[in-house]
């Protein structure tokens, strides 16, 4: 896949994950946009590859945080019923 397509896909995934962000979608979108605009002039394919890898890492971290929040909510909900 071309790097441009990978970057666009990464941006879309991040925006989709931002819908559940605790501080709000607008806050998340502005941060993502700022990060992408900061690196928009990058031409080196290896540097772009590293940046895409970092973006994928961020996606995994955000997903892990969402799962942890979900787990804690469920644990709190069911542990209160057992007491």
mmCIF file of the N, C-alpha and C atoms, coordinates in Angstrom:
data_MODEL
# 
_entry.id   MODEL 
# 
loop_
_atom_site.group_PDB 
_atom_site.id 
_atom_site.type_symbol 
_atom_site.label_atom_id 
_atom_site.label_alt_id 
_atom_site.label_comp_id 
_atom_site.label_asym_id 
_atom_site.label_entity_id 
_atom_site.label_seq_id 
_atom_site.pdbx_PDB_ins_code 
_atom_site.Cartn_x 
_atom_site.Cartn_y 
_atom_site.Cartn_z 
_atom_site.occupancy 
_atom_site.B_iso_or_equiv 
_atom_site.pdbx_formal_charge 
_atom_site.auth_seq_id 
_atom_site.auth_comp_id 
_atom_site.auth_asym_id 
_atom_site.auth_atom_id 
_atom_site.pdbx_PDB_model_num 
ATOM 1   N N  . UNK A 1 1  ? 0.846   -1.177 0.000  1.00 0.00 ? 1  UNK A N  1 
ATOM 2   C CA . UNK A 1 1  ? 0.000   0.000  0.000  1.00 0.00 ? 1  UNK A CA 1 
ATOM 3   C C  . UNK A 1 1  ? 0.893   1.241  0.000  1.00 0.00 ? 1  UNK A C  1 
ATOM 4   N N  . UNK A 1 2  ? 0.489   2.225  -0.741 1.00 0.00 ? 2  UNK A N  1 
ATOM 5   C CA . UNK A 1 2  ? 1.261   3.460  -0.808 1.00 0.00 ? 2  UNK A CA 1 
ATOM 6   C C  . UNK A 1 2  ? 1.247   4.148  0.561  1.00 0.00 ? 2  UNK A C  1 
ATOM 7   N N  . UNK A 1 3  ? 2.326   4.854  0.830  1.00 0.00 ? 3  UNK A N  1 
ATOM 8   C CA . UNK A 1 3  ? 2.446   5.499  2.141  1.00 0.00 ? 3  UNK A CA 1 
ATOM 9   C C  . UNK A 1 3  ? 1.362   6.543  2.354  1.00 0.00 ? 3  UNK A C  1 
ATOM 10  N N  . UNK A 1 4  ? 0.997   7.229  1.321  1.00 0.00 ? 4  UNK A N  1 
ATOM 11  C CA . UNK A 1 4  ? -0.064  8.236  1.469  1.00 0.00 ? 4  UNK A CA 1 
ATOM 12  C C  . UNK A 1 4  ? -1.359  7.574  1.915  1.00 0.00 ? 4  UNK A C  1 
ATOM 13  N N  . UNK A 1 5  ? -1.687  6.447  1.317  1.00 0.00 ? 5  UNK A N  1 
ATOM 14  C CA . UNK A 1 5  ? -2.902  5.725  1.697  1.00 0.00 ? 5  UNK A CA 1 
ATOM 15  C C  . UNK A 1 5  ? -2.808  5.225  3.138  1.00 0.00 ? 5  UNK A C  1 
ATOM 16  N N  . UNK A 1 6  ? -1.626  4.805  3.555  1.00 0.00 ? 6  UNK A N  1 
ATOM 17  C CA . UNK A 1 6  ? -1.433  4.353  4.927  1.00 0.00 ? 6  UNK A CA 1 
ATOM 18  C C  . UNK A 1 6  ? -1.643  5.501  5.910  1.00 0.00 ? 6  UNK A C  1 
ATOM 19  N N  . UNK A 1 7  ? -1.139  6.664  5.560  1.00 0.00 ? 7  UNK A N  1 
ATOM 20  C CA . UNK A 1 7  ? -1.283  7.839  6.429  1.00 0.00 ? 7  UNK A CA 1 
ATOM 21  C C  . UNK A 1 7  ? -2.754  8.236  6.536  1.00 0.00 ? 7  UNK A C  1 
ATOM 22  N N  . UNK A 1 8  ? -3.459  8.229  5.424  1.00 0.00 ? 8  UNK A N  1 
ATOM 23  C CA . UNK A 1 8  ? -4.879  8.579  5.433  1.00 0.00 ? 8  UNK A CA 1 
ATOM 24  C C  . UNK A 1 8  ? -5.661  7.569  6.272  1.00 0.00 ? 8  UNK A C  1 
ATOM 25  N N  . UNK A 1 9  ? -5.355  6.291  6.109  1.00 0.00 ? 9  UNK A N  1 
ATOM 26  C CA . UNK A 1 9  ? -6.022  5.243  6.889  1.00 0.00 ? 9  UNK A CA 1 
ATOM 27  C C  . UNK A 1 9  ? -5.739  5.413  8.383  1.00 0.00 ? 9  UNK A C  1 
ATOM 28  N N  . UNK A 1 10 ? -4.506  5.728  8.724  1.00 0.00 ? 10 UNK A N  1 
ATOM 29  C CA . UNK A 1 10 ? -4.128  5.963  10.110 1.00 0.00 ? 10 UNK A CA 1 
ATOM 30  C C  . UNK A 1 10 ? -4.909  7.144  10.684 1.00 0.00 ? 10 UNK A C  1 
ATOM 31  N N  . UNK A 1 11 ? -5.019  8.209  9.930  1.00 0.00 ? 11 UNK A N  1 
ATOM 32  C CA . UNK A 1 11 ? -5.757  9.396  10.364 1.00 0.00 ? 11 UNK A CA 1 
ATOM 33  C C  . UNK A 1 11 ? -7.231  9.063  10.614 1.00 0.00 ? 11 UNK A C  1 
ATOM 34  N N  . UNK A 1 12 ? -7.820  8.302  9.703  1.00 0.00 ? 12 UNK A N  1 
ATOM 35  C CA . UNK A 1 12 ? -9.221  7.911  9.858  1.00 0.00 ? 12 UNK A CA 1 
ATOM 36  C C  . UNK A 1 12 ? -9.429  7.036  11.088 1.00 0.00 ? 12 UNK A C  1 
ATOM 37  N N  . UNK A 1 13 ? -8.512  6.105  11.330 1.00 0.00 ? 13 UNK A N  1 
ATOM 38  C CA . UNK A 1 13 ? -8.620  5.236  12.501 1.00 0.00 ? 13 UNK A CA 1 
ATOM 39  C C  . UNK A 1 13 ? -8.535  6.059  13.787 1.00 0.00 ? 13 UNK A C  1 
ATOM 40  N N  . UNK A 1 14 ? -7.607  6.991  13.818 1.00 0.00 ? 14 UNK A N  1 
ATOM 41  C CA . UNK A 1 14 ? -7.460  7.827  15.005 1.00 0.00 ? 14 UNK A CA 1 
ATOM 42  C C  . UNK A 1 14 ? -8.708  8.670  15.245 1.00 0.00 ? 14 UNK A C  1 
ATOM 43  N N  . UNK A 1 15 ? -9.263  9.237  14.187 1.00 0.00 ? 15 UNK A N  1 
ATOM 44  C CA . UNK A 1 15 ? -10.476 10.037 14.355 1.00 0.00 ? 15 UNK A CA 1 
ATOM 45  C C  . UNK A 1 15 ? -11.639 9.172  14.835 1.00 0.00 ? 15 UNK A C  1 
ATOM 46  N N  . UNK A 1 16 ? -11.711 7.951  14.348 1.00 0.00 ? 16 UNK A N  1 
ATOM 47  C CA . UNK A 1 16 ? -12.768 7.041  14.798 1.00 0.00 ? 16 UNK A CA 1 
ATOM 48  C C  . UNK A 1 16 ? -12.604 6.720  16.278 1.00 0.00 ? 16 UNK A C  1 
ATOM 49  N N  . UNK A 1 17 ? -11.381 6.493  16.718 1.00 0.00 ? 17 UNK A N  1 
ATOM 50  C CA . UNK A 1 17 ? -11.139 6.215  18.134 1.00 0.00 ? 17 UNK A CA 1 
ATOM 51  C C  . UNK A 1 17 ? -11.431 7.430  19.007 1.00 0.00 ? 17 UNK A C  1 
ATOM 52  N N  . UNK A 1 18 ? -11.306 8.602  18.448 1.00 0.00 ? 18 UNK A N  1 
ATOM 53  C CA . UNK A 1 18 ? -11.523 9.825  19.209 1.00 0.00 ? 18 UNK A CA 1 
ATOM 54  C C  . UNK A 1 18 ? -12.965 10.062 19.613 1.00 0.00 ? 18 UNK A C  1 
ATOM 55  N N  . UNK A 1 19 ? -13.883 9.325  19.036 1.00 0.00 ? 19 UNK A N  1 
ATOM 56  C CA . UNK A 1 19 ? -15.297 9.511  19.370 1.00 0.00 ? 19 UNK A CA 1 
ATOM 57  C C  . UNK A 1 19 ? -15.586 9.191  20.831 1.00 0.00 ? 19 UNK A C  1 
ATOM 58  N N  . UNK A 1 20 ? -14.799 8.297  21.423 1.00 0.00 ? 20 UNK A N  1 
ATOM 59  C CA . UNK A 1 20 ? -15.006 7.907  22.816 1.00 0.00 ? 20 UNK A CA 1 
ATOM 60  C C  . UNK A 1 20 ? -13.999 8.547  23.759 1.00 0.00 ? 20 UNK A C  1 
ATOM 61  N N  . UNK A 1 21 ? -13.232 9.497  23.283 1.00 0.00 ? 21 UNK A N  1 
ATOM 62  C CA . UNK A 1 21 ? -12.192 10.101 24.103 1.00 0.00 ? 21 UNK A CA 1 
ATOM 63  C C  . UNK A 1 21 ? -12.814 10.875 25.268 1.00 0.00 ? 21 UNK A C  1 
ATOM 64  N N  . UNK A 1 22 ? -12.281 10.712 26.477 1.00 0.00 ? 22 UNK A N  1 
ATOM 65  C CA . UNK A 1 22 ? -12.888 11.343 27.656 1.00 0.00 ? 22 UNK A CA 1 
ATOM 66  C C  . UNK A 1 22 ? -12.985 12.872 27.591 1.00 0.00 ? 22 UNK A C  1 
ATOM 67  N N  . UNK A 1 23 ? -12.022 13.529 26.973 1.00 0.00 ? 23 UNK A N  1 
ATOM 68  C CA . UNK A 1 23 ? -12.048 14.997 26.925 1.00 0.00 ? 23 UNK A CA 1 
ATOM 69  C C  . UNK A 1 23 ? -12.832 15.526 25.730 1.00 0.00 ? 23 UNK A C  1 
ATOM 70  N N  . UNK A 1 24 ? -13.418 14.650 24.963 1.00 0.00 ? 24 UNK A N  1 
ATOM 71  C CA . UNK A 1 24 ? -14.273 15.066 23.858 1.00 0.00 ? 24 UNK A CA 1 
ATOM 72  C C  . UNK A 1 24 ? -13.618 14.888 22.497 1.00 0.00 ? 24 UNK A C  1 
ATOM 73  N N  . UNK A 1 25 ? -14.463 14.720 21.523 1.00 0.00 ? 25 UNK A N  1 
ATOM 74  C CA . UNK A 1 25 ? -14.007 14.482 20.151 1.00 0.00 ? 25 UNK A CA 1 
ATOM 75  C C  . UNK A 1 25 ? -13.268 15.689 19.582 1.00 0.00 ? 25 UNK A C  1 
ATOM 76  N N  . UNK A 1 26 ? -13.773 16.879 19.833 1.00 0.00 ? 26 UNK A N  1 
ATOM 77  C CA . UNK A 1 26 ? -13.135 18.086 19.274 1.00 0.00 ? 26 UNK A CA 1 
ATOM 78  C C  . UNK A 1 26 ? -11.718 18.266 19.796 1.00 0.00 ? 26 UNK A C  1 
ATOM 79  N N  . UNK A 1 27 ? -11.522 18.021 21.088 1.00 0.00 ? 27 UNK A N  1 
ATOM 80  C CA . UNK A 1 27 ? -10.183 18.106 21.671 1.00 0.00 ? 27 UNK A CA 1 
ATOM 81  C C  . UNK A 1 27 ? -9.255  17.094 21.016 1.00 0.00 ? 27 UNK A C  1 
ATOM 82  N N  . UNK A 1 28 ? -9.723  15.850 20.886 1.00 0.00 ? 28 UNK A N  1 
ATOM 83  C CA . UNK A 1 28 ? -8.920  14.786 20.299 1.00 0.00 ? 28 UNK A CA 1 
ATOM 84  C C  . UNK A 1 28 ? -8.594  15.084 18.838 1.00 0.00 ? 28 UNK A C  1 
ATOM 85  N N  . UNK A 1 29 ? -9.606  15.530 18.088 1.00 0.00 ? 29 UNK A N  1 
ATOM 86  C CA . UNK A 1 29 ? -9.399  15.827 16.673 1.00 0.00 ? 29 UNK A CA 1 
ATOM 87  C C  . UNK A 1 29 ? -8.375  16.935 16.476 1.00 0.00 ? 29 UNK A C  1 
ATOM 88  N N  . UNK A 1 30 ? -8.426  17.955 17.324 1.00 0.00 ? 30 UNK A N  1 
ATOM 89  C CA . UNK A 1 30 ? -7.467  19.054 17.180 1.00 0.00 ? 30 UNK A CA 1 
ATOM 90  C C  . UNK A 1 30 ? -6.042  18.572 17.453 1.00 0.00 ? 30 UNK A C  1 
ATOM 91  N N  . UNK A 1 31 ? -5.866  17.684 18.441 1.00 0.00 ? 31 UNK A N  1 
ATOM 92  C CA . UNK A 1 31 ? -4.539  17.156 18.752 1.00 0.00 ? 31 UNK A CA 1 
ATOM 93  C C  . UNK A 1 31 ? -4.011  16.286 17.618 1.00 0.00 ? 31 UNK A C  1 
ATOM 94  N N  . UNK A 1 32 ? -4.882  15.451 17.053 1.00 0.00 ? 32 UNK A N  1 
ATOM 95  C CA . UNK A 1 32 ? -4.474  14.578 15.948 1.00 0.00 ? 32 UNK A CA 1 
ATOM 96  C C  . UNK A 1 32 ? -4.112  15.415 14.729 1.00 0.00 ? 32 UNK A C  1 
ATOM 97  N N  . UNK A 1 33 ? -4.944  16.396 14.430 1.00 0.00 ? 33 UNK A N  1 
ATOM 98  C CA . UNK A 1 33 ? -4.690  17.258 13.269 1.00 0.00 ? 33 UNK A CA 1 
ATOM 99  C C  . UNK A 1 33 ? -3.364  17.994 13.427 1.00 0.00 ? 33 UNK A C  1 
ATOM 100 N N  . UNK A 1 34 ? -3.114  18.498 14.620 1.00 0.00 ? 34 UNK A N  1 
ATOM 101 C CA . UNK A 1 34 ? -1.860  19.217 14.896 1.00 0.00 ? 34 UNK A CA 1 
ATOM 102 C C  . UNK A 1 34 ? -0.655  18.303 14.688 1.00 0.00 ? 34 UNK A C  1 
ATOM 103 N N  . UNK A 1 35 ? -0.759  17.061 15.160 1.00 0.00 ? 35 UNK A N  1 
ATOM 104 C CA . UNK A 1 35 ? 0.353   16.116 15.011 1.00 0.00 ? 35 UNK A CA 1 
ATOM 105 C C  . UNK A 1 35 ? 0.598   15.777 13.546 1.00 0.00 ? 35 UNK A C  1 
ATOM 106 N N  . UNK A 1 36 ? -0.465  15.609 12.773 1.00 0.00 ? 36 UNK A N  1 
ATOM 107 C CA . UNK A 1 36 ? -0.294  15.276 11.357 1.00 0.00 ? 36 UNK A CA 1 
ATOM 108 C C  . UNK A 1 36 ? 0.229   16.472 10.570 1.00 0.00 ? 36 UNK A C  1 
ATOM 109 N N  . UNK A 1 37 ? -0.248  17.659 10.884 1.00 0.00 ? 37 UNK A N  1 
ATOM 110 C CA . UNK A 1 37 ? 0.224   18.853 10.173 1.00 0.00 ? 37 UNK A CA 1 
ATOM 111 C C  . UNK A 1 37 ? 1.689   19.141 10.482 1.00 0.00 ? 37 UNK A C  1 
ATOM 112 N N  . UNK A 1 38 ? 2.119   18.795 11.691 1.00 0.00 ? 38 UNK A N  1 
ATOM 113 C CA . UNK A 1 38 ? 3.514   19.019 12.081 1.00 0.00 ? 38 UNK A CA 1 
ATOM 114 C C  . UNK A 1 38 ? 4.468   18.234 11.170 1.00 0.00 ? 38 UNK A C  1 
ATOM 115 N N  . UNK A 1 39 ? 4.029   17.082 10.714 1.00 0.00 ? 39 UNK A N  1 
ATOM 116 C CA . UNK A 1 39 ? 4.886   16.213 9.899  1.00 0.00 ? 39 UNK A CA 1 
ATOM 117 C C  . UNK A 1 39 ? 4.471   16.160 8.431  1.00 0.00 ? 39 UNK A C  1 
ATOM 118 N N  . UNK A 1 40 ? 3.655   17.105 7.983  1.00 0.00 ? 40 UNK A N  1 
ATOM 119 C CA . UNK A 1 40 ? 3.134   17.022 6.621  1.00 0.00 ? 40 UNK A CA 1 
ATOM 120 C C  . UNK A 1 40 ? 4.197   17.261 5.547  1.00 0.00 ? 40 UNK A C  1 
ATOM 121 N N  . UNK A 1 41 ? 5.269   17.947 5.876  1.00 0.00 ? 41 UNK A N  1 
ATOM 122 C CA . UNK A 1 41 ? 6.314   18.241 4.891  1.00 0.00 ? 41 UNK A CA 1 
ATOM 123 C C  . UNK A 1 41 ? 7.372   17.134 4.807  1.00 0.00 ? 41 UNK A C  1 
ATOM 124 N N  . UNK A 1 42 ? 7.204   16.084 5.578  1.00 0.00 ? 42 UNK A N  1 
ATOM 125 C CA . UNK A 1 42 ? 8.197   14.995 5.595  1.00 0.00 ? 42 UNK A CA 1 
ATOM 126 C C  . UNK A 1 42 ? 8.193   14.261 4.247  1.00 0.00 ? 42 UNK A C  1 
ATOM 127 N N  . UNK A 1 43 ? 9.375   14.074 3.656  1.00 0.00 ? 43 UNK A N  1 
ATOM 128 C CA . UNK A 1 43 ? 9.508   13.423 2.345  1.00 0.00 ? 43 UNK A CA 1 
ATOM 129 C C  . UNK A 1 43 ? 10.271  12.105 2.414  1.00 0.00 ? 43 UNK A C  1 
ATOM 130 N N  . UNK A 1 44 ? 11.059  11.915 3.467  1.00 0.00 ? 44 UNK A N  1 
ATOM 131 C CA . UNK A 1 44 ? 11.880  10.712 3.590  1.00 0.00 ? 44 UNK A CA 1 
ATOM 132 C C  . UNK A 1 44 ? 10.991  9.494  3.868  1.00 0.00 ? 44 UNK A C  1 
ATOM 133 N N  . UNK A 1 45 ? 10.998  8.500  2.956  1.00 0.00 ? 45 UNK A N  1 
ATOM 134 C CA . UNK A 1 45 ? 10.138  7.320  3.137  1.00 0.00 ? 45 UNK A CA 1 
ATOM 135 C C  . UNK A 1 45 ? 10.411  6.558  4.433  1.00 0.00 ? 45 UNK A C  1 
ATOM 136 N N  . UNK A 1 46 ? 11.667  6.500  4.852  1.00 0.00 ? 46 UNK A N  1 
ATOM 137 C CA . UNK A 1 46 ? 11.984  5.783  6.090  1.00 0.00 ? 46 UNK A CA 1 
ATOM 138 C C  . UNK A 1 46 ? 11.427  6.521  7.305  1.00 0.00 ? 46 UNK A C  1 
ATOM 139 N N  . UNK A 1 47 ? 11.533  7.830  7.311  1.00 0.00 ? 47 UNK A N  1 
ATOM 140 C CA . UNK A 1 47 ? 10.997  8.629  8.406  1.00 0.00 ? 47 UNK A CA 1 
ATOM 141 C C  . UNK A 1 47 ? 9.472   8.508  8.456  1.00 0.00 ? 47 UNK A C  1 
ATOM 142 N N  . UNK A 1 48 ? 8.834   8.507  7.281  1.00 0.00 ? 48 UNK A N  1 
ATOM 143 C CA . UNK A 1 48 ? 7.383   8.351  7.215  1.00 0.00 ? 48 UNK A CA 1 
ATOM 144 C C  . UNK A 1 48 ? 6.979   6.982  7.750  1.00 0.00 ? 48 UNK A C  1 
ATOM 145 N N  . UNK A 1 49 ? 7.760   5.976  7.423  1.00 0.00 ? 49 UNK A N  1 
ATOM 146 C CA . UNK A 1 49 ? 7.486   4.622  7.907  1.00 0.00 ? 49 UNK A CA 1 
ATOM 147 C C  . UNK A 1 49 ? 7.558   4.571  9.434  1.00 0.00 ? 49 UNK A C  1 
ATOM 148 N N  . UNK A 1 50 ? 8.545   5.246  10.007 1.00 0.00 ? 50 UNK A N  1 
ATOM 149 C CA . UNK A 1 50 ? 8.679   5.305  11.468 1.00 0.00 ? 50 UNK A CA 1 
ATOM 150 C C  . UNK A 1 50 ? 7.490   6.041  12.075 1.00 0.00 ? 50 UNK A C  1 
ATOM 151 N N  . UNK A 1 51 ? 7.074   7.140  11.454 1.00 0.00 ? 51 UNK A N  1 
ATOM 152 C CA . UNK A 1 51 ? 5.935   7.903  11.965 1.00 0.00 ? 51 UNK A CA 1 
ATOM 153 C C  . UNK A 1 51 ? 4.637   7.092  11.888 1.00 0.00 ? 51 UNK A C  1 
ATOM 154 N N  . UNK A 1 52 ? 4.454   6.324  10.830 1.00 0.00 ? 52 UNK A N  1 
ATOM 155 C CA . UNK A 1 52 ? 3.278   5.459  10.715 1.00 0.00 ? 52 UNK A CA 1 
ATOM 156 C C  . UNK A 1 52 ? 3.309   4.395  11.809 1.00 0.00 ? 52 UNK A C  1 
ATOM 157 N N  . UNK A 1 53 ? 4.494   3.836  12.056 1.00 0.00 ? 53 UNK A N  1 
ATOM 158 C CA . UNK A 1 53 ? 4.631   2.857  13.138 1.00 0.00 ? 53 UNK A CA 1 
ATOM 159 C C  . UNK A 1 53 ? 4.281   3.456  14.485 1.00 0.00 ? 53 UNK A C  1 
ATOM 160 N N  . UNK A 1 54 ? 4.709   4.688  14.716 1.00 0.00 ? 54 UNK A N  1 
ATOM 161 C CA . UNK A 1 54 ? 4.377   5.374  15.966 1.00 0.00 ? 54 UNK A CA 1 
ATOM 162 C C  . UNK A 1 54 ? 2.867   5.606  16.066 1.00 0.00 ? 54 UNK A C  1 
ATOM 163 N N  . UNK A 1 55 ? 2.255   5.968  14.961 1.00 0.00 ? 55 UNK A N  1 
ATOM 164 C CA . UNK A 1 55 ? 0.804   6.166  14.945 1.00 0.00 ? 55 UNK A CA 1 
ATOM 165 C C  . UNK A 1 55 ? 0.047   4.886  15.260 1.00 0.00 ? 55 UNK A C  1 
ATOM 166 N N  . UNK A 1 56 ? 0.514   3.762  14.709 1.00 0.00 ? 56 UNK A N  1 
ATOM 167 C CA . UNK A 1 56 ? -0.121  2.480  15.006 1.00 0.00 ? 56 UNK A CA 1 
ATOM 168 C C  . UNK A 1 56 ? 0.054   2.105  16.472 1.00 0.00 ? 56 UNK A C  1 
ATOM 169 N N  . UNK A 1 57 ? 1.195   2.441  17.047 1.00 0.00 ? 57 UNK A N  1 
ATOM 170 C CA . UNK A 1 57 ? 1.419   2.213  18.472 1.00 0.00 ? 57 UNK A CA 1 
ATOM 171 C C  . UNK A 1 57 ? 0.438   3.027  19.305 1.00 0.00 ? 57 UNK A C  1 
ATOM 172 N N  . UNK A 1 58 ? 0.230   4.270  18.919 1.00 0.00 ? 58 UNK A N  1 
ATOM 173 C CA . UNK A 1 58 ? -0.711  5.137  19.631 1.00 0.00 ? 58 UNK A CA 1 
ATOM 174 C C  . UNK A 1 58 ? -2.128  4.550  19.555 1.00 0.00 ? 58 UNK A C  1 
ATOM 175 N N  . UNK A 1 59 ? -2.499  4.026  18.411 1.00 0.00 ? 59 UNK A N  1 
ATOM 176 C CA . UNK A 1 59 ? -3.814  3.403  18.260 1.00 0.00 ? 59 UNK A CA 1 
ATOM 177 C C  . UNK A 1 59 ? -3.964  2.240  19.231 1.00 0.00 ? 59 UNK A C  1 
ATOM 178 N N  . UNK A 1 60 ? -2.946  1.398  19.316 1.00 0.00 ? 60 UNK A N  1 
ATOM 179 C CA . UNK A 1 60 ? -3.000  0.252  20.224 1.00 0.00 ? 60 UNK A CA 1 
ATOM 180 C C  . UNK A 1 60 ? -3.093  0.709  21.678 1.00 0.00 ? 60 UNK A C  1 
ATOM 181 N N  . UNK A 1 61 ? -2.386  1.754  22.035 1.00 0.00 ? 61 UNK A N  1 
ATOM 182 C CA . UNK A 1 61 ? -2.432  2.278  23.403 1.00 0.00 ? 61 UNK A CA 1 
ATOM 183 C C  . UNK A 1 61 ? -3.817  2.843  23.734 1.00 0.00 ? 61 UNK A C  1 
ATOM 184 N N  . UNK A 1 62 ? -4.401  3.564  22.805 1.00 0.00 ? 62 UNK A N  1 
ATOM 185 C CA . UNK A 1 62 ? -5.736  4.122  23.034 1.00 0.00 ? 62 UNK A CA 1 
ATOM 186 C C  . UNK A 1 62 ? -6.751  2.996  23.183 1.00 0.00 ? 62 UNK A C  1 
ATOM 187 N N  . UNK A 1 63 ? -6.661  1.977  22.325 1.00 0.00 ? 63 UNK A N  1 
ATOM 188 C CA . UNK A 1 63 ? -7.568  0.839  22.435 1.00 0.00 ? 63 UNK A CA 1 
ATOM 189 C C  . UNK A 1 63 ? -7.400  0.141  23.782 1.00 0.00 ? 63 UNK A C  1 
ATOM 190 N N  . UNK A 1 64 ? -6.169  -0.001 24.239 1.00 0.00 ? 64 UNK A N  1 
ATOM 191 C CA . UNK A 1 64 ? -5.916  -0.644 25.531 1.00 0.00 ? 64 UNK A CA 1 
ATOM 192 C C  . UNK A 1 64 ? -6.523  0.184  26.666 1.00 0.00 ? 64 UNK A C  1 
ATOM 193 N N  . UNK A 1 65 ? -6.405  1.498  26.595 1.00 0.00 ? 65 UNK A N  1 
ATOM 194 C CA . UNK A 1 65 ? -6.997  2.356  27.622 1.00 0.00 ? 65 UNK A CA 1 
ATOM 195 C C  . UNK A 1 65 ? -8.525  2.255  27.628 1.00 0.00 ? 65 UNK A C  1 
ATOM 196 N N  . UNK A 1 66 ? -9.127  2.176  26.449 1.00 0.00 ? 66 UNK A N  1 
ATOM 197 C CA . UNK A 1 66 ? -10.576 2.026  26.370 1.00 0.00 ? 66 UNK A CA 1 
ATOM 198 C C  . UNK A 1 66 ? -11.010 0.689  26.960 1.00 0.00 ? 66 UNK A C  1 
ATOM 199 N N  . UNK A 1 67 ? -10.261 -0.380 26.673 1.00 0.00 ? 67 UNK A N  1 
ATOM 200 C CA . UNK A 1 67 ? -10.587 -1.692 27.222 1.00 0.00 ? 67 UNK A CA 1 
ATOM 201 C C  . UNK A 1 67 ? -10.424 -1.702 28.743 1.00 0.00 ? 67 UNK A C  1 
ATOM 202 N N  . UNK A 1 68 ? -9.406  -1.041 29.236 1.00 0.00 ? 68 UNK A N  1 
ATOM 203 C CA . UNK A 1 68 ? -9.199  -0.959 30.676 1.00 0.00 ? 68 UNK A CA 1 
ATOM 204 C C  . UNK A 1 68 ? -10.344 -0.206 31.349 1.00 0.00 ? 68 UNK A C  1 
ATOM 205 N N  . UNK A 1 69 ? -10.774 0.876  30.743 1.00 0.00 ? 69 UNK A N  1 
ATOM 206 C CA . UNK A 1 69 ? -11.898 1.637  31.285 1.00 0.00 ? 69 UNK A CA 1 
ATOM 207 C C  . UNK A 1 69 ? -13.162 0.782  31.304 1.00 0.00 ? 69 UNK A C  1 
ATOM 208 N N  . UNK A 1 70 ? -13.380 0.037  30.236 1.00 0.00 ? 70 UNK A N  1 
ATOM 209 C CA . UNK A 1 70 ? -14.540 -0.849 30.162 1.00 0.00 ? 70 UNK A CA 1 
ATOM 210 C C  . UNK A 1 70 ? -14.455 -1.935 31.233 1.00 0.00 ? 70 UNK A C  1 
ATOM 211 N N  . UNK A 1 71 ? -13.274 -2.523 31.392 1.00 0.00 ? 71 UNK A N  1 
ATOM 212 C CA . UNK A 1 71 ? -13.068 -3.561 32.397 1.00 0.00 ? 71 UNK A CA 1 
ATOM 213 C C  . UNK A 1 71 ? -13.330 -3.021 33.804 1.00 0.00 ? 71 UNK A C  1 
ATOM 214 N N  . UNK A 1 72 ? -12.787 -1.850 34.094 1.00 0.00 ? 72 UNK A N  1 
ATOM 215 C CA . UNK A 1 72 ? -12.976 -1.264 35.424 1.00 0.00 ? 72 UNK A CA 1 
ATOM 216 C C  . UNK A 1 72 ? -14.443 -0.958 35.690 1.00 0.00 ? 72 UNK A C  1 
ATOM 217 N N  . UNK A 1 73 ? -15.145 -0.488 34.703 1.00 0.00 ? 73 UNK A N  1 
ATOM 218 C CA . UNK A 1 73 ? -16.568 -0.201 34.859 1.00 0.00 ? 73 UNK A CA 1 
ATOM 219 C C  . UNK A 1 73 ? -17.338 -1.474 35.149 1.00 0.00 ? 73 UNK A C  1 
ATOM 220 N N  . UNK A 1 74 ? -17.059 -2.522 34.387 1.00 0.00 ? 74 UNK A N  1 
ATOM 221 C CA . UNK A 1 74 ? -17.751 -3.790 34.612 1.00 0.00 ? 74 UNK A CA 1 
ATOM 222 C C  . UNK A 1 74 ? -17.401 -4.383 35.968 1.00 0.00 ? 74 UNK A C  1 
ATOM 223 N N  . UNK A 1 75 ? -16.154 -4.303 36.339 1.00 0.00 ? 75 UNK A N  1 
ATOM 224 C CA . UNK A 1 75 ? -15.728 -4.838 37.631 1.00 0.00 ? 75 UNK A CA 1 
ATOM 225 C C  . UNK A 1 75 ? -16.422 -4.100 38.771 1.00 0.00 ? 75 UNK A C  1 
ATOM 226 N N  . UNK A 1 76 ? -16.466 -2.779 38.664 1.00 0.00 ? 76 UNK A N  1 
ATOM 227 C CA . UNK A 1 76 ? -17.119 -1.981 39.698 1.00 0.00 ? 76 UNK A CA 1 
ATOM 228 C C  . UNK A 1 76 ? -18.613 -2.316 39.764 1.00 0.00 ? 76 UNK A C  1 
ATOM 229 N N  . UNK A 1 77 ? -19.214 -2.471 38.621 1.00 0.00 ? 77 UNK A N  1 
ATOM 230 C CA . UNK A 1 77 ? -20.654 -2.747 38.568 1.00 0.00 ? 77 UNK A CA 1 
ATOM 231 C C  . UNK A 1 77 ? -20.981 -4.097 39.213 1.00 0.00 ? 77 UNK A C  1 
ATOM 232 N N  . UNK A 1 78 ? -20.204 -5.120 38.898 1.00 0.00 ? 78 UNK A N  1 
ATOM 233 C CA . UNK A 1 78 ? -20.524 -6.450 39.400 1.00 0.00 ? 78 UNK A CA 1 
ATOM 234 C C  . UNK A 1 78 ? -19.973 -6.709 40.798 1.00 0.00 ? 78 UNK A C  1 
ATOM 235 N N  . UNK A 1 79 ? -18.907 -6.047 41.183 1.00 0.00 ? 79 UNK A N  1 
ATOM 236 C CA . UNK A 1 79 ? -18.388 -6.256 42.537 1.00 0.00 ? 79 UNK A CA 1 
ATOM 237 C C  . UNK A 1 79 ? -19.289 -5.589 43.570 1.00 0.00 ? 79 UNK A C  1 
ATOM 238 N N  . UNK A 1 80 ? -19.972 -4.516 43.202 1.00 0.00 ? 80 UNK A N  1 
ATOM 239 C CA . UNK A 1 80 ? -20.898 -3.850 44.103 1.00 0.00 ? 80 UNK A CA 1 
ATOM 240 C C  . UNK A 1 80 ? -22.148 -4.698 44.352 1.00 0.00 ? 80 UNK A C  1 
ATOM 241 N N  . UNK A 1 81 ? -22.545 -5.482 43.352 1.00 0.00 ? 81 UNK A N  1 
ATOM 242 C CA . UNK A 1 81 ? -23.727 -6.321 43.497 1.00 0.00 ? 81 UNK A CA 1 
ATOM 243 C C  . UNK A 1 81 ? -23.445 -7.503 44.427 1.00 0.00 ? 81 UNK A C  1 
ATOM 244 N N  . UNK A 1 82 ? -22.221 -7.999 44.446 1.00 0.00 ? 82 UNK A N  1 
ATOM 245 C CA . UNK A 1 82 ? -21.869 -9.161 45.253 1.00 0.00 ? 82 UNK A CA 1 
ATOM 246 C C  . UNK A 1 82 ? -21.685 -8.816 46.717 1.00 0.00 ? 82 UNK A C  1 
ATOM 247 N N  . UNK A 1 83 ? -21.502 -7.591 47.060 1.00 0.00 ? 83 UNK A N  1 
ATOM 248 C CA . UNK A 1 83 ? -21.230 -7.221 48.448 1.00 0.00 ? 83 UNK A CA 1 
ATOM 249 C C  . UNK A 1 83 ? -22.468 -7.019 49.254 1.00 0.00 ? 83 UNK A C  1 
# 
